[in-house]
Amino acid sequence: MLNKNKKAQVADSVTWIVATIVIIVLLVLFIFGASMLGSTRVVKGEFRESLLSKSYADKTDLFLVKSLITYYQLDEAGKKYLGKELKILDDKNYFEVNYTIKNQEFAGRLV
Amino acid sequence: MMLKKNKKGEKLISLYWFLVLTIIAGGIMIMVNVFYGAPYDIREMEASLLAEHVINCISPDGKMNSLLISPIGTRIEEFRDHFSDRCNLNFAGHQEWEAVEYYVQAKLYIRGEKNPFMNLTYGNQNWVPQCKEDKQLKGMPVCFEKKYYSYDSGKKVYQIEILTAVGKIKDNVK
């Protein structure tokens, strides 16, 4: 009877020791995970639209805006040259906003 | 006799439970601290904002700054020599001995010409070679490069290439 009890006690202790080790290993893994997630915190200026007013949520590209202002100040030859350059850049997805739509917006404002 | 033994065992188990709870609570505290203690990396945004600030100085409202290009289309060297003052740039760190963490460069090209008409630079040039590398590692500065077009009073077209670099590795990278 005593022998049996000892065996049971040993088995119980081993279960607890293994459980403790599993808990510690899991915690270490979670800490590692938290550390990895922590290092990915990069702010790129892209926020949820629901958090912003519409005027802020509307994206713009200042570089494209200035180029388009220049485009509409030029004569026909200048427009031809710059239009071609801007189209090449647009084909490479250079701008943060849609070039065609922005261009139409500008043209609409000037008419 | 048997009852006494069980009480001892119960005490031991309670102590063990307390230890396990402490370990888990400590682990959660470490996790929260590690996650929320990590800084936000805002350098990409900073580099882009710096570039926008500079282009607004070089060509406010899309037209070249009259302090940079004269009405007859010649460059005004005084603007280049006092680029930081003219564009309100101040890259001084919190402490005097700290290295400058920013760099800005603007190359102005006249339409069709290969050599820059003017080169405006300010800040720590040591960041530039790292901007040219393809692979971006943790300890490297964040760079922003973009070009746009502007015009002067004589409707001459300029292509302006902007390069900005932000170091600030300690403040932004864990």
Interface residues (C-beta under 8 A of the other chain):
Chain A: W16 T20 I23 I24 L27 F30 I31 A34 S35 L37 G38 S39 R41 V42 V43 K44 G45 L62 F63 L64 V65 K66 S67 I69 T70 Y71 Q73 L74 D75 G78 Y81 L82 E85 L86 Y94
Chain B: Y16 V20 I23 I24 G27 I30 M31 V32 V34 F35 Y36 G37 A38 P39 Y40 D41 I42 E44 M45 S48 E52 I55 N56 S59 D61 G62 K63 R111 K146 K147 Y148 Y149 S150 Y151 K155 V157 Q159 V173 K174
